[in-house]
Amino acid sequence: MGRRAASILWIVTALLAVSTIVLLVVDFAPDPKPTISPDLAATISKAATYFDFEHYQRAADTYRTAIAAGMDDPHEWFRYARALELAGNPDLAVTFQTYTRLLFVSPDHEHTRLLASSLAARAQPFDYRGVAAGSVTRGDLVRIDGTVSMVVWGTVSAQRDTVVVETRPDRWVGHLGDRVVVDMPRLRRLRNGDGVSVIARYDGSCDLPAAGGTLPCFTAAGPAPADG
């Protein structure tokens, strides 16, 4: 009877151990990729085929249809941006948005680097005085280098934060003065004193009392590629 009880105890212990392992595997398994409708999958496949056979305008038109139907794959967005460019109709807004999308899923991918270089080639160095003088106008693409002096956290779902950046070079602290406000993708948790270098679009002026009132405001696509 003692041996039988011991055997039952061992069996129960083994079953509990297996159950625990199964639960851990379920808890920590990666979330499955979102499913898409057969119609959307067929449209994306058709667009990709046009792209592969260098029918770039047809590819762009078909990708546009797929986007309207909910296409969310950043790498297919990349093909859309490239199709527009190769068809002779580059769309800066699409390139801008696609670069941000890729940064969240494939920051070191060749597609991401290519778009970063493309945007950087179109961006002008930021001139704070140029904003007041009118040489920097709404929609212009600029490269902003500076030091973070304030962060206003956005929502988790938005994955973006409002960051105040000092853009005037300073010998001791990196940058100090000539403040701008940048709506920035949350690729990492920024803190006061962090250095940043981003490609951003000028959106005009906005009011942020905590940072001193009305300031030039920008929307960042993401980090600028390293020089060299």
C-alpha positions as CSV (number, residue, x, y, z in Angstrom):
1,M,0.0,0.0,0.0
2,G,2.9,2.3,0.8
3,R,4.5,1.7,-2.6
4,R,1.2,2.3,-4.4
5,A,0.7,5.6,-2.6
6,A,4.2,6.6,-3.5
7,S,3.6,5.7,-7.2
8,I,0.4,7.7,-7.3
9,L,2.2,10.7,-5.7
10,W,5.0,10.5,-8.4
11,I,2.4,10.4,-11.2
12,V,0.5,13.4,-9.8
13,T,3.8,15.3,-9.4
14,A,4.8,14.5,-13.0
15,L,1.4,15.6,-14.3
16,L,1.6,18.9,-12.4
17,A,5.0,19.5,-13.8
18,V,3.9,18.9,-17.4
19,S,0.9,21.1,-16.9
20,T,3.1,23.9,-15.6
21,I,5.4,23.6,-18.6
22,V,2.4,23.7,-21.0
23,L,1.1,26.8,-19.3
24,L,4.4,28.6,-19.5
25,V,4.7,27.8,-23.2
26,V,1.3,29.2,-23.8
27,D,1.9,32.3,-21.7
28,F,5.2,33.2,-23.4
29,A,4.4,32.1,-26.9
30,P,4.6,35.0,-29.3
31,D,1.3,36.5,-30.5
32,P,0.2,35.0,-33.8
33,K,0.4,37.3,-36.8
34,P,-2.9,39.0,-37.5
35,T,-4.9,37.2,-40.2
36,I,-6.1,39.0,-43.3
37,S,-9.0,38.3,-45.6
38,P,-8.4,36.1,-48.7
39,D,-9.4,39.1,-50.9
40,L,-6.8,41.3,-49.3
41,A,-4.2,38.6,-49.5
42,A,-5.0,38.2,-53.2
43,T,-4.7,41.9,-53.8
44,I,-1.3,42.1,-52.1
45,S,-0.1,39.1,-54.1
46,K,-1.2,40.8,-57.3
47,A,0.5,44.0,-56.4
48,A,3.7,42.2,-55.5
49,T,3.6,40.4,-58.9
50,Y,3.2,43.7,-60.7
51,F,6.2,45.0,-58.8
52,D,8.4,41.9,-59.5
53,F,7.7,42.3,-63.2
54,E,8.5,46.0,-63.1
55,H,5.0,47.2,-63.8
56,Y,5.4,49.9,-61.2
57,Q,2.4,52.1,-61.8
58,R,0.1,49.1,-61.8
59,A,1.8,47.9,-58.6
60,A,1.3,51.3,-56.9
61,D,-2.4,51.4,-57.9
62,T,-3.0,47.9,-56.6
63,Y,-1.1,48.6,-53.4
64,R,-3.3,51.6,-52.9
65,T,-6.3,49.4,-53.2
66,A,-4.8,47.0,-50.6
67,I,-4.0,49.9,-48.2
68,A,-7.7,51.1,-48.4
69,A,-8.7,47.5,-47.5
70,G,-6.4,47.5,-44.4
71,M,-3.0,46.4,-45.6
72,D,-0.6,46.8,-42.6
73,D,2.6,44.9,-43.5
74,P,5.4,47.5,-43.4
75,H,7.5,45.6,-46.0
76,E,4.6,45.7,-48.5
77,W,4.2,49.4,-47.7
78,F,7.9,49.7,-48.7
79,R,7.1,48.1,-52.1
80,Y,4.3,50.6,-52.4
81,A,6.7,53.5,-51.7
82,R,9.3,52.1,-54.1
83,A,6.7,51.5,-56.8
84,L,5.6,55.1,-56.6
85,E,9.2,56.3,-56.9
86,L,10.1,53.9,-59.7
87,A,6.9,55.0,-61.6
88,G,8.1,58.5,-61.5
89,N,5.5,59.7,-58.8
90,P,7.4,59.7,-55.5
91,D,5.2,60.5,-52.5
92,L,7.2,62.0,-49.6
93,A,4.3,61.4,-47.2
94,V,4.2,57.6,-48.1
95,T,7.9,57.3,-47.7
96,F,7.8,59.2,-44.4
97,Q,5.0,57.0,-43.0
98,T,6.6,53.7,-44.3
99,Y,10.0,54.5,-42.7
100,T,8.3,55.0,-39.3
101,R,6.4,51.7,-39.7
102,L,9.5,49.8,-40.6
103,L,11.4,51.2,-37.6
104,F,9.0,49.5,-35.2
105,V,9.4,46.0,-36.7
106,S,12.7,45.9,-38.7
107,P,15.0,48.8,-37.6
108,D,18.1,47.2,-39.1
109,H,16.5,45.9,-42.3
110,E,17.8,46.9,-45.7
111,H,14.4,48.4,-46.5
112,T,14.6,50.7,-43.4
113,R,18.1,51.8,-44.2
114,L,17.2,52.6,-47.8
115,L,14.2,54.8,-46.8
116,A,16.3,56.5,-44.1
117,S,18.9,57.4,-46.8
118,S,16.2,58.6,-49.2
119,L,14.6,60.9,-46.6
120,A,18.0,62.2,-45.4
121,A,18.9,63.1,-49.0
122,R,15.8,65.3,-49.2
123,A,16.1,66.8,-45.8
124,Q,17.8,70.2,-45.2
125,P,19.8,71.0,-42.1
126,F,17.5,72.6,-39.6
127,D,17.9,76.4,-39.4
128,Y,16.1,77.9,-36.4
129,R,16.3,81.4,-37.7
130,G,15.0,80.2,-41.1
131,V,11.6,79.4,-39.5
132,A,11.1,83.0,-38.6
133,A,12.5,84.2,-41.9
134,G,10.2,81.9,-43.8
135,S,12.9,79.8,-45.5
136,V,11.5,76.8,-43.6
137,T,7.9,76.4,-44.5
138,R,5.1,73.9,-43.5
139,G,5.8,70.5,-44.9
140,D,9.6,71.0,-45.4
141,L,11.7,68.0,-44.4
142,V,14.6,68.8,-42.1
143,R,17.3,67.1,-40.0
144,I,17.2,68.1,-36.4
145,D,20.1,67.5,-34.1
146,G,19.8,68.5,-30.4
147,T,19.5,67.6,-26.8
148,V,16.2,66.6,-25.1
149,S,15.1,69.0,-22.4
150,M,11.5,67.7,-21.8
151,V,9.4,64.7,-22.6
152,V,5.6,64.5,-22.5
153,W,4.7,60.8,-22.7
154,G,2.0,59.9,-25.1
155,T,-0.3,56.9,-24.9
156,V,0.9,53.3,-25.1
157,S,-1.3,52.6,-28.2
158,A,-0.1,55.7,-30.0
159,Q,3.6,54.8,-29.5
160,R,4.6,58.4,-29.9
161,D,5.8,61.1,-27.4
162,T,6.1,64.9,-27.5
163,V,9.7,65.9,-27.0
164,V,11.2,69.3,-26.5
165,V,14.6,69.6,-28.2
166,E,17.3,72.2,-27.7
167,T,18.9,72.8,-31.1
168,R,21.5,75.5,-30.6
169,P,25.0,73.9,-30.1
170,D,26.5,74.5,-26.7
171,R,30.1,73.9,-25.7
172,W,29.2,72.3,-22.4
173,V,25.8,70.5,-22.6
174,G,25.6,69.5,-26.3
175,H,22.7,71.9,-27.2
176,L,21.0,74.7,-25.2
177,G,18.4,77.1,-26.6
178,D,16.5,77.4,-29.8
179,R,13.8,75.0,-28.6
180,V,11.5,73.1,-30.9
181,V,8.7,70.6,-30.2
182,V,9.0,67.2,-31.9
183,D,6.2,64.5,-32.1
184,M,8.5,61.5,-32.1
185,P,7.9,57.7,-32.5
186,R,8.7,55.9,-29.2
187,L,11.5,53.7,-30.3
188,R,13.2,54.1,-26.9
189,R,12.4,55.9,-23.7
190,L,14.0,59.3,-24.0
191,R,15.2,61.2,-21.0
192,N,16.4,64.8,-20.3
193,G,19.9,65.2,-21.6
194,D,19.7,62.5,-24.3
195,G,21.1,63.5,-27.7
196,V,18.8,63.0,-30.7
197,S,19.2,63.3,-34.5
198,V,15.9,62.9,-36.4
199,I,14.4,63.4,-39.8
200,A,11.3,65.5,-39.3
201,R,8.5,67.5,-41.1
202,Y,7.8,71.1,-40.2
203,D,4.2,71.4,-39.0
204,G,4.1,75.1,-38.2
205,S,3.9,76.6,-34.7
206,C,2.2,75.0,-31.6
207,D,1.6,76.1,-28.1
208,L,3.3,74.2,-25.2
209,P,3.1,76.4,-22.1
210,A,5.3,74.0,-20.1
211,A,8.1,74.5,-22.6
212,G,7.8,78.3,-22.8
213,G,4.8,78.9,-25.0
214,T,4.6,79.0,-28.8
215,L,7.4,77.0,-30.5
216,P,8.2,75.6,-33.9
217,C,6.7,72.1,-34.1
218,F,7.7,69.0,-36.1
219,T,6.7,65.4,-36.7
220,A,9.6,63.0,-36.8
221,A,9.7,60.0,-39.1
222,G,12.6,58.5,-37.1
223,P,16.3,58.8,-36.5
224,A,18.5,60.2,-39.2
225,P,21.2,57.8,-40.6
226,A,24.6,58.2,-39.1
227,D,27.0,60.4,-41.0
228,G,29.8,58.8,-43.0
